[in-house]
Amino acid sequence: MTIKTISAVGLLLLISGCANNGQLDQMSSKIDNLSSQVQKLSAEVGELKTQQQKNTSAIKGVKESVESINMAVDKANERIDNMVATYKK
């Protein structure tokens, strides 16, 4: 929204300062072009935020899986250690 406000203020300044309508038309088209670019970038940022949220949740899932695997490995190692201790006796 602030970009649009700045663009509107800039347009008003150009209207008051430019005596030539040709220059005004050029500036207006440039402002319209910049506004459309800002809208495209805003949409891309929104898509990137959505993708980042998906990635974050996927990373959390992987982290939980790794933690449960580590616990299972620790239990298996304890069992093996207990079996070795039993055979040594």
Phi, psi and omega in degrees: 000322182294326178296319179295321179295315178297319179297319180295318179296318178298319179297317178297319178296321179294321179297317182286334184265337185265127177268340183263126180292331178298317179294322180296318179295320178296315180294322179296317179292324178294319179295318177298319179297314180295322178297318179293324177295320178297319179296318178297315180295322178297319178295319179296320178297319177299318178296319180295322178297318178298315180296322179296320177297319178297316180296320180297317179292324177294320179296320177298318178297317178295319179299316179297320179296317180297319179296318179292324177295318178298320178295318179295320179295318179298318178296318179296319178297320177298317179297317179296317178298320179294322179294317179297318179296323179293319180292329180291330182289000000 
